[in-house]
Amino acid sequence: MPNDDHKKDHETNKTSSWQSVANDWNADKQSFDMPWGKLMMWIFLLSDTFIFSIFLTSYMSVRMTVTAVWPNPSEVFALTIAGHHIPLVLIAIMTFILITSSGTMAMAVNYAYQGNKQKTVYLMLATALLGASFIGMQAFEWTKLIVEEGIRPWENPMGANQFGAAFFMITGFHGLHVSAGVIYLTVIAKRVYQGKYDQKGYHIVEITGLYWHFVDLVWVFIFAFFYLW
């Protein structure tokens, strides 16, 4: 009998727990301590992860199955500086800039939660400036490949035609994300400066940081796949 009573009490407590959860949901209570904007950004980044994963997986598939000679990245992405042929120097600088921008963005989020608006705005604008520098360098890189090397999405005098199609599509898609991020950072920095979030809190700065860190992380994979492989 004691065992039966204990079993009944356990079942009653279990039913009460589920009923409590159901009541909370029916009462429209907050189930998770996360702002809606942050949740929506995570969902967006998850969907974007799928897109970039498909692009990079397709690139790997083409790279491993193509029969034509694949261009050597050390030659394609080299620059001649002071008479010296230096491979991947521009790409190294671009990568350094994006990694640095992740640091400035992280500091901006930290100062935002400390309530230091001035440093938050300065660091967000510094991040946006680094992002704009990256875009400028990417535009230079594209111009060099198109004008000097004659590489197009449909043809490539240096080897397999698929190289141009994959390169311009994937780096271009990432470049659009960086450009959107620069605009996003500038707008939010302006609103922080104007005091738009003094009452609401500074979750929006963290949300902006999530987007920027994602863009930086994607570049790490693009760097490894296109420039080191």
LUMLUM-835080 format. One line per field, with one value per residue (C-alpha): residue in three letters; chain; x, y, z. Coordinates in Angstrom, 2 decimals, decimal comma. Layout:
BEGIN
r = ALA:...
c = A:...
px = X:...
py = Y:...
pz = Z:...
//
This chain:
BEGIN
r = MET:PRO:ASN:ASP:ASP:HIS:LYS:LYS:ASP:HIS:GLU:THR:ASN:LYS:THR:SER:SER:TRP:GLN:SER:VAL:ALA:ASN:ASP:TRP:ASN:ALA:ASP:LYS:GLN:SER:PHE:ASP:MET:PRO:TRP:GLY:LYS:LEU:MET:MET:TRP:ILE:PHE:LEU:LEU:SER:ASP:THR:PHE:ILE:PHE:SER:ILE:PHE:LEU:THR:SER:TYR:MET:SER:VAL:ARG:MET:THR:VAL:THR:ALA:VAL:TRP:PRO:ASN:PRO:SER:GLU:VAL:PHE:ALA:LEU:THR:ILE:ALA:GLY:HIS:HIS:ILE:PRO:LEU:VAL:LEU:ILE:ALA:ILE:MET:THR:PHE:ILE:LEU:ILE:THR:SER:SER:GLY:THR:MET:ALA:MET:ALA:VAL:ASN:TYR:ALA:TYR:GLN:GLY:ASN:LYS:GLN:LYS:THR:VAL:TYR:LEU:MET:LEU:ALA:THR:ALA:LEU:LEU:GLY:ALA:SER:PHE:ILE:GLY:MET:GLN:ALA:PHE:GLU:TRP:THR:LYS:LEU:ILE:VAL:GLU:GLU:GLY:ILE:ARG:PRO:TRP:GLU:ASN:PRO:MET:GLY:ALA:ASN:GLN:PHE:GLY:ALA:ALA:PHE:PHE:MET:ILE:THR:GLY:PHE:HIS:GLY:LEU:HIS:VAL:SER:ALA:GLY:VAL:ILE:TYR:LEU:THR:VAL:ILE:ALA:LYS:ARG:VAL:TYR:GLN:GLY:LYS:TYR:ASP:GLN:LYS:GLY:TYR:HIS:ILE:VAL:GLU:ILE:THR:GLY:LEU:TYR:TRP:HIS:PHE:VAL:ASP:LEU:VAL:TRP:VAL:PHE:ILE:PHE:ALA:PHE:PHE:TYR:LEU:TRP
c = A:A:A:A:A:A:A:A:A:A:A:A:A:A:A:A:A:A:A:A:A:A:A:A:A:A:A:A:A:A:A:A:A:A:A:A:A:A:A:A:A:A:A:A:A:A:A:A:A:A:A:A:A:A:A:A:A:A:A:A:A:A:A:A:A:A:A:A:A:A:A:A:A:A:A:A:A:A:A:A:A:A:A:A:A:A:A:A:A:A:A:A:A:A:A:A:A:A:A:A:A:A:A:A:A:A:A:A:A:A:A:A:A:A:A:A:A:A:A:A:A:A:A:A:A:A:A:A:A:A:A:A:A:A:A:A:A:A:A:A:A:A:A:A:A:A:A:A:A:A:A:A:A:A:A:A:A:A:A:A:A:A:A:A:A:A:A:A:A:A:A:A:A:A:A:A:A:A:A:A:A:A:A:A:A:A:A:A:A:A:A:A:A:A:A:A:A:A:A:A:A:A:A:A:A:A:A:A:A:A:A:A:A:A:A:A:A:A:A:A:A:A:A:A:A:A:A:A:A
px = 0,00:2,73:4,25:0,87:0,38:3,87:3,16:-0,13:1,57:4,27:1,66:-0,31:2,80:3,68:0,16:0,29:3,64:2,35:-0,84:1,26:3,22:0,01:-1,45:1,66:1,46:-2,27:-1,62:0,91:3,77:7,38:8,71:12,36:14,34:15,20:13,99:12,03:14,54:17,36:15,35:14,46:18,11:19,13:16,48:17,68:21,31:20,35:18,66:21,65:23,94:22,05:22,49:26,23:26,63:24,94:27,17:30,38:29,33:28,59:31,98:33,72:31,80:32,74:36,34:36,78:35,05:36,10:38,47:40,01:43,01:41,97:43,77:46,44:45,17:48,71:49,04:45,51:45,35:48,94:49,98:53,19:54,51:57,84:58,77:58,05:55,35:53,55:50,80:47,57:48,77:45,52:43,44:45,51:44,85:41,12:40,96:42,85:40,42:37,36:38,86:39,71:36,16:34,85:36,92:35,63:32,06:32,46:33,77:30,84:28,38:30,25:30,18:26,52:25,52:27,67:25,63:28,60:26,94:29,92:32,31:29,56:28,93:32,64:33,31:30,26:31,36:34,90:33,45:31,44:34,57:36,53:33,67:33,64:37,42:36,89:34,32:36,68:39,45:37,06:36,06:39,77:40,22:37,26:38,50:41,94:40,50:38,06:40,19:43,71:43,19:40,11:38,18:34,41:31,59:31,33:34,99:38,44:41,67:43,64:41,88:38,49:35,55:33,72:36,24:34,90:31,26:31,85:34,16:31,98:28,77:30,01:32,27:29,67:26,93:29,18:30,08:26,38:26,09:29,05:27,59:24,23:26,07:27,89:24,57:22,96:25,82:25,72:21,96:22,01:25,02:23,13:20,08:22,19:23,76:20,28:19,25:16,59:17,43:17,95:14,62:14,38:17,87:20,72:19,75:19,79:23,57:24,04:21,69:23,74:26,86:25,40:24,94:28,44:30,14:28,26:29,53:33,08:32,75:31,51:34,54:36,84:35,32:35,45:39,09:39,94:38,01:38,99:42,36:44,08:42,77
py = 0,00:2,58:1,98:2,54:5,77:6,97:6,13:8,04:11,09:11,01:10,87:13,69:15,91:15,15:16,07:19,26:20,25:19,83:21,67:24,54:24,73:24,71:27,47:29,61:29,26:30,02:33,13:34,32:34,33:34,55:31,02:31,89:34,89:36,11:39,21:38,52:40,44:38,22:35,06:36,26:37,05:33,52:32,08:34,28:33,29:29,63:29,92:31,84:29,09:26,60:28,82:29,30:25,60:24,69:27,12:25,82:22,17:22,76:24,42:21,41:19,06:21,01:21,39:17,65:16,50:19,05:17,70:21,02:22,46:24,42:27,79:28,07:30,56:31,67:32,85:34,13:36,22:37,48:41,12:42,64:45,13:46,92:44,35:41,39:38,84:38,31:35,64:36,22:39,46:41,30:38,39:38,26:41,95:41,52:38,61:40,58:43,48:41,29:39,53:42,93:44,14:41,20:42,47:46,04:44,73:42,58:45,60:47,68:45,13:45,13:48,92:49,01:46,83:49,02:52,02:53,77:55,17:57,16:54,21:51,99:54,40:54,87:51,13:50,39:53,06:51,65:48,23:49,72:51,48:48,22:46,52:49,27:48,86:45,16:45,91:48,38:45,78:43,19:45,62:46,07:42,30:41,83:44,62:43,01:39,58:40,92:43,60:42,24:38,48:38,30:36,01:35,97:33,92:32,03:31,80:31,67:31,93:30,62:27,24:25,74:27,97:26,88:28,82:32,21:31,24:29,85:32,66:35,59:34,00:33,06:36,04:38,36:36,94:37,37:40,89:41,79:40,59:42,72:45,76:45,25:44,87:48,18:49,95:48,12:49,07:52,72:53,01:51,36:53,44:56,58:55,48:54,61:58,09:59,64:57,77:55,64:52,63:54,36:53,07:49,82:48,55:47,74:44,27:45,64:46,17:42,52:41,49:43,58:41,89:38,44:39,32:40,75:37,80:35,47:37,37:37,15:33,43:32,73:34,54:32,17:29,24:31,11:31,99:28,34:26,96:29,45:30,83:28,00:24,93
pz = 0,00:0,82:-2,60:-4,27:-2,35:-3,34:-6,99:-6,88:-5,29:-8,01:-10,77:-9,12:-8,89:-12,51:-13,64:-11,58:-13,13:-16,67:-15,76:-14,40:-17,65:-19,67:-17,48:-17,95:-21,72:-21,71:-19,61:-22,25:-19,75:-20,92:-21,14:-21,91:-20,71:-24,22:-26,08:-29,24:-31,33:-30,15:-30,82:-34,32:-35,03:-33,98:-36,30:-39,16:-38,56:-38,48:-41,88:-43,21:-41,93:-44,09:-47,17:-46,70:-45,90:-49,19:-51,10:-49,53:-49,87:-53,56:-53,95:-52,39:-54,65:-57,78:-56,66:-56,10:-59,30:-61,92:-64,55:-65,63:-63,81:-60,73:-60,37:-57,67:-55,04:-54,24:-57,84:-58,43:-55,24:-55,21:-55,34:-56,66:-54,09:-54,60:-57,22:-54,95:-55,76:-52,44:-52,30:-50,34:-48,74:-49,44:-48,16:-44,98:-44,35:-45,03:-42,60:-39,94:-40,35:-39,84:-36,81:-35,32:-35,95:-33,91:-30,99:-31,27:-31,55:-28,43:-26,51:-27,75:-26,33:-23,02:-22,70:-23,74:-20,79:-18,55:-19,72:-21,34:-24,45:-25,68:-25,85:-27,25:-30,12:-30,85:-30,92:-33,09:-35,56:-35,48:-36,30:-39,17:-40,46:-40,41:-42,26:-44,88:-45,28:-45,88:-48,59:-50,23:-50,34:-51,72:-54,47:-55,29:-55,36:-57,72:-60,00:-60,21:-61,05:-63,64:-65,33:-65,01:-64,88:-67,12:-64,75:-65,24:-63,68:-67,00:-68,03:-66,50:-68,52:-65,54:-65,33:-64,55:-65,47:-62,30:-60,24:-61,29:-60,81:-57,32:-56,24:-57,32:-56,03:-52,55:-51,83:-53,35:-51,12:-48,10:-49,20:-49,30:-45,71:-44,64:-46,45:-44,74:-41,43:-41,92:-42,51:-39,58:-37,23:-38,30:-37,78:-34,36:-33,26:-34,20:-32,25:-29,21:-29,39:-29,54:-26,41:-28,08:-25,88:-22,53:-21,26:-23,25:-22,48:-24,82:-26,04:-29,59:-29,41:-28,50:-31,32:-33,76:-32,42:-33,07:-36,73:-37,04:-35,35:-37,70:-40,75:-39,39:-38,70:-42,22:-43,62:-41,73:-43,66:-46,98:-46,30:-45,62:-48,60:-51,29:-50,34:-48,47:-50,31
//
